[in-house]
Amino acid sequence: MAKYTSKAAVLTVTQEDAYRNLTDMQAFQERIKSIPQEYLNQIGNIEFTEDSIKFSTPQVGELQFDVVERIPNTKISYQAARTPIPLSLAVNIGNKDGVAELTSYIDVEIPVMLRPMIGGKMQEAVDKLNDMMCLIAGKQY
């Protein structure tokens, strides 16, 4: 497995508020409306259910991530459904000076010989994922 890690981002809400915002997935649809159009254009079509996120991108088509773990106020983990390779996401929520700090991770099984070709795109994907999660969790933009 190859692991890609986003840069940590400091939010404008508490750790508890960020966790609550990220775990109330049915409310995501409402929060998405407040995200600037430039970010929505990068995400593409996105749909939230109680325990999953579905979206489609021109690069990979439709993806669905199901919540597989919730650790109160600290972590939410997702597993990709129906993908040809194992793929998981995690969002860690830390506390920095009384406000939340988000870091996202992507674990994907990529053959070693393909990592140099795909690694840059995966790093870009995890950085965009973290940006999106920050917007949903409560970061001001």
Backbone as numpy.savetxt, mean C-alpha at the origin, in Angstrom:
# Nx Ny Nz CAx CAy CAz Cx Cy Cz
12.55 -14.82 -2.30 11.70 -13.64 -2.30 12.59 -12.39 -2.30
12.15 -11.40 -3.03 12.82 -10.12 -3.02 11.95 -9.15 -2.23
12.55 -8.37 -1.38 11.80 -7.43 -0.55 12.18 -6.01 -0.95
11.15 -5.21 -1.21 11.33 -3.81 -1.57 10.67 -2.96 -0.50
11.37 -1.94 -0.04 10.92 -1.11 1.08 10.83 0.34 0.65
9.72 0.97 1.00 9.56 2.40 0.70 10.34 3.22 1.71
10.49 4.48 1.40 11.03 5.42 2.37 9.96 5.66 3.42
10.37 5.90 4.64 9.42 6.20 5.71 8.81 7.58 5.45
7.52 7.70 5.72 6.82 8.98 5.55 6.13 9.35 6.85
6.34 10.57 7.30 5.72 11.04 8.53 4.38 11.67 8.18
3.34 11.27 8.92 1.99 11.74 8.66 1.63 12.90 9.58
0.43 13.41 9.39 -0.06 14.51 10.22 -1.11 14.03 11.23
-1.25 12.70 11.36 -2.21 12.12 12.30 -1.47 11.19 13.25
-2.13 10.79 14.34 -1.51 9.87 15.29 -1.42 8.47 14.71
-0.62 7.64 15.34 -0.47 6.25 14.94 -1.84 5.54 14.98
-2.61 5.78 16.03 -3.92 5.14 16.17 -4.88 5.59 15.07
-4.88 6.88 14.75 -5.76 7.39 13.69 -5.36 6.82 12.33
-4.07 6.74 12.07 -3.60 6.18 10.80 -4.04 4.73 10.67
-3.88 3.95 11.73 -4.30 2.54 11.71 -5.80 2.43 11.47
-6.58 3.23 12.17 -8.04 3.20 12.01 -8.42 3.55 10.57
-7.79 4.58 10.01 -8.09 4.98 8.64 -7.72 3.90 7.63
-6.63 3.19 7.88 -6.18 2.16 6.94 -6.93 0.84 7.09
-7.55 0.59 8.24 -8.26 -0.67 8.42 -9.74 -0.56 8.09
-10.28 0.64 8.03 -11.68 0.83 7.66 -11.75 0.89 6.13
-11.62 -0.27 5.51 -11.45 -0.32 4.06 -12.69 0.11 3.28
-13.87 -0.07 3.84 -15.07 0.37 3.13 -15.14 1.90 3.08
-14.52 2.58 4.03 -14.48 4.03 4.01 -13.43 4.56 3.03
-12.55 3.66 2.53 -11.53 4.08 1.56 -12.18 4.74 0.35
-13.29 4.16 -0.12 -13.93 4.67 -1.33 -14.25 6.15 -1.17
-14.70 6.57 0.00 -14.99 7.98 0.25 -13.70 8.80 0.30
-12.66 8.26 0.96 -11.40 8.98 1.08 -10.71 9.15 -0.27
-10.90 8.18 -1.16 -10.30 8.24 -2.50 -10.76 9.51 -3.22
-11.99 9.92 -2.99 -12.53 11.11 -3.66 -11.75 12.38 -3.29
-11.08 12.37 -2.14 -10.34 13.56 -1.71 -8.89 13.56 -2.18
-8.46 12.49 -2.85 -7.07 12.39 -3.34 -6.97 13.15 -4.66
-5.91 13.94 -4.83 -5.73 14.69 -6.07 -5.76 13.80 -7.32
-6.30 14.33 -8.39 -6.46 13.57 -9.63 -5.13 13.02 -10.15
-4.03 13.74 -9.96 -2.73 13.25 -10.45 -2.36 11.90 -9.84
-2.71 11.69 -8.56 -2.45 10.40 -7.92 -3.42 9.34 -8.42
-4.68 9.73 -8.57 -5.68 8.78 -9.05 -5.34 8.28 -10.45
-4.79 9.14 -11.29 -4.39 8.72 -12.63 -3.30 7.65 -12.58
-2.41 7.73 -11.60 -1.34 6.73 -11.46 -1.88 5.40 -10.93
-2.90 5.46 -10.08 -3.45 4.26 -9.48 -4.32 3.51 -10.47
-5.11 4.22 -11.24 -6.05 3.57 -12.15 -7.36 3.27 -11.43
-8.08 2.29 -11.93 -9.36 1.89 -11.34 -9.11 1.20 -10.02
-9.80 1.61 -8.96 -9.57 1.01 -7.65 -10.90 0.79 -6.95
-11.00 -0.37 -6.27 -12.24 -0.72 -5.57 -11.87 -1.36 -4.23
-12.63 -1.02 -3.20 -12.37 -1.54 -1.86 -13.57 -2.34 -1.38
-13.29 -3.46 -0.72 -14.31 -4.22 -0.02 -13.89 -4.26 1.44
-14.61 -5.00 2.25 -14.28 -5.04 3.68 -12.86 -5.55 3.94
-12.43 -6.54 3.17 -11.11 -7.14 3.41 -10.23 -7.24 2.18
-10.45 -6.41 1.17 -9.60 -6.48 -0.02 -9.54 -5.15 -0.75
-8.50 -5.04 -1.57 -8.30 -3.90 -2.46 -8.15 -4.49 -3.86
-8.91 -3.98 -4.81 -8.78 -4.40 -6.20 -8.45 -3.18 -7.04
-7.47 -3.32 -7.92 -7.16 -2.22 -8.83 -6.57 -2.79 -10.10
-6.56 -1.98 -11.13 -5.94 -2.43 -12.37 -5.00 -1.35 -12.87
-3.89 -1.82 -13.40 -2.89 -0.93 -13.96 -2.56 -1.40 -15.36
-2.15 -0.49 -16.23 -1.79 -0.91 -17.59 -0.62 -1.90 -17.62
0.29 -1.81 -16.63 1.48 -2.66 -16.63 1.17 -4.12 -16.31
0.27 -4.37 -15.33 0.04 -5.75 -14.89 -1.40 -6.19 -14.96
-2.32 -5.33 -15.31 -3.73 -5.71 -15.36 -4.36 -5.61 -13.98
-5.36 -6.48 -13.75 -6.10 -6.42 -12.49 -5.39 -7.19 -11.38
-5.32 -6.57 -10.22 -4.74 -7.20 -9.03 -5.72 -7.08 -7.87
-5.72 -8.10 -7.03 -6.52 -8.06 -5.81 -5.62 -8.45 -4.65
-5.66 -7.64 -3.59 -4.92 -7.92 -2.37 -5.91 -8.10 -1.24
-5.82 -9.24 -0.55 -6.68 -9.54 0.58 -5.93 -9.31 1.88
-6.60 -8.74 2.86 -6.00 -8.55 4.18 -5.79 -9.92 4.82
-4.56 -10.19 5.26 -4.26 -11.47 5.91 -3.83 -11.30 7.36
-3.51 -10.06 7.75 -3.08 -9.82 9.13 -3.31 -8.36 9.50
-3.82 -8.18 10.70 -3.96 -6.83 11.27 -3.40 -6.89 12.69
-2.38 -6.10 12.94 -1.82 -5.97 14.29 -2.16 -4.56 14.74
-3.04 -4.44 15.73 -3.56 -3.12 16.11 -2.47 -2.05 16.24
-2.72 -0.95 15.52 -1.90 0.26 15.54 -0.50 0.11 14.99
-0.11 -1.06 14.47 1.27 -1.20 14.00 1.43 -1.79 12.60
0.53 -2.69 12.15 0.80 -3.35 10.87 -0.48 -3.89 10.24
-0.51 -3.79 8.90 -1.56 -4.41 8.10 -0.84 -5.13 6.95
-1.16 -6.42 6.78 -0.53 -7.23 5.73 -1.57 -7.71 4.73
-1.17 -7.74 3.47 -2.04 -8.15 2.37 -1.34 -9.25 1.57
-2.14 -10.13 0.97 -1.61 -11.18 0.09 -2.33 -11.06 -1.25
-1.57 -11.12 -2.34 -2.18 -11.05 -3.67 -2.96 -12.33 -3.94
-4.11 -12.17 -4.57 -4.95 -13.30 -4.94 -4.83 -13.53 -6.45
-4.78 -14.77 -6.83 -4.78 -15.16 -8.25 -3.68 -14.49 -9.06
-2.46 -14.51 -8.55 -1.32 -13.99 -9.30 -0.41 -15.16 -9.66
0.30 -15.05 -10.77 1.18 -16.15 -11.18 2.41 -16.32 -10.27
2.75 -15.29 -9.52 3.88 -15.38 -8.59 3.43 -14.92 -7.21
4.00 -15.48 -6.15 3.65 -15.03 -4.80 4.02 -13.56 -4.61
3.08 -12.81 -4.05 3.26 -11.38 -3.87 2.51 -10.95 -2.62
3.19 -10.26 -1.73 2.53 -9.76 -0.52 2.96 -8.32 -0.26
2.09 -7.61 0.46 2.33 -6.21 0.84 2.18 -6.10 2.34
2.89 -5.17 2.91 2.70 -4.86 4.33 2.87 -3.36 4.52
2.07 -2.81 5.41 2.19 -1.41 5.79 2.46 -1.38 7.29
3.63 -0.88 7.65 3.99 -0.74 9.06 3.71 0.69 9.49
3.11 0.81 10.66 2.76 2.12 11.20 3.54 2.31 12.49
4.44 3.26 12.47 5.25 3.55 13.65 4.81 4.85 14.29
5.50 5.22 15.35 5.21 6.46 16.06 6.48 7.29 16.07
6.39 8.50 15.56 7.53 9.41 15.56 7.08 10.75 16.12
7.53 11.05 17.30 7.20 12.32 17.95 5.68 12.56 18.03
4.92 11.52 18.33 3.48 11.66 18.53 2.63 11.55 17.28
3.25 11.43 16.12 2.49 11.25 14.88 2.92 9.96 14.20
2.09 9.49 13.29 2.36 8.21 12.61 3.46 8.35 11.57
4.20 7.25 11.42 5.22 7.14 10.38 4.92 5.84 9.62
4.72 5.94 8.31 4.36 4.79 7.50 5.53 4.32 6.66
5.70 3.00 6.61 6.66 2.36 5.72 5.97 1.16 5.09
6.03 1.05 3.77 5.41 -0.06 3.05 6.47 -1.00 2.52
6.07 -2.28 2.40 6.97 -3.33 1.92 6.25 -4.16 0.86
6.98 -4.59 -0.14 6.49 -5.56 -1.11 7.46 -6.73 -1.09
6.91 -7.93 -0.88 7.68 -9.18 -1.01 7.17 -9.88 -2.25
8.06 -10.18 -3.17 7.65 -10.83 -4.41 8.71 -11.86 -4.81
8.24 -12.96 -5.34 9.16 -14.01 -5.77 9.55 -13.75 -7.22
10.74 -13.21 -7.40 11.26 -12.89 -8.72 12.54 -13.71 -8.91
12.66 -14.41 -10.04 13.92 -15.14 -10.28 15.11 -14.17 -10.22
16.19 -14.66 -9.68 17.39 -13.83 -9.47 17.83 -13.13 -10.75
17.78 -13.82 -11.88 18.26 -13.22 -13.13 17.36 -12.09 -13.63
16.11 -12.03 -13.15 15.20 -10.97 -13.58 15.22 -9.76 -12.66
15.78 -9.90 -11.47 15.76 -8.81 -10.49 16.38 -7.52 -11.01
17.51 -7.56 -11.73 18.06 -6.30 -12.23 17.12 -5.57 -13.20
16.32 -6.34 -13.94 15.41 -5.71 -14.91 14.13 -5.22 -14.25
13.67 -5.89 -13.21 12.39 -5.59 -12.59 12.53 -4.78 -11.30
13.69 -4.85 -10.67 13.89 -4.23 -9.37 13.53 -2.76 -9.31
13.91 -1.99 -10.31 13.61 -0.56 -10.33 12.11 -0.30 -10.37
11.40 -1.08 -11.15 9.95 -0.93 -11.24 9.28 -1.31 -9.93
9.79 -2.34 -9.27 9.22 -2.76 -7.98 9.47 -1.69 -6.92
10.64 -1.07 -6.94 10.93 0.00 -5.99 10.00 1.18 -6.23
9.79 1.51 -7.49 8.86 2.58 -7.84 7.44 2.23 -7.37
7.04 0.97 -7.53 5.71 0.54 -7.11 5.52 0.66 -5.59
6.52 0.25 -4.81 6.38 0.33 -3.36 6.38 1.79 -2.89
7.12 2.64 -3.56 7.10 4.07 -3.20 5.73 4.68 -3.50
5.13 4.33 -4.64 3.79 4.84 -4.98 2.74 4.26 -4.04
2.90 2.99 -3.69 1.98 2.37 -2.73 2.01 3.13 -1.41
3.21 3.43 -0.93 3.33 4.15 0.34 2.72 5.55 0.24
2.92 6.22 -0.89 2.30 7.54 -1.10 0.78 7.44 -1.00
0.21 6.41 -1.66 -1.24 6.23 -1.63 -1.72 5.93 -0.22
-1.02 5.05 0.48 -1.43 4.70 1.85 -1.33 5.92 2.77
-0.33 6.75 2.56 -0.20 7.98 3.36 -1.38 8.91 3.13
-1.78 9.05 1.89 -2.92 9.91 1.58 -4.19 9.38 2.24
-4.39 8.08 2.19 -5.57 7.47 2.79 -5.51 7.55 4.32
-4.32 7.36 4.88 -4.16 7.34 6.33 -4.31 8.72 6.97
-4.06 9.77 6.19 -4.26 11.09 6.76 -3.14 12.08 6.54
-2.22 11.81 5.65 -1.15 12.77 5.38 -1.72 13.94 4.60
-1.31 15.13 4.95 -1.74 16.30 4.19 -0.95 16.35 2.90
-1.58 16.82 1.83 -0.92 16.95 0.55 -1.16 18.30 -0.03
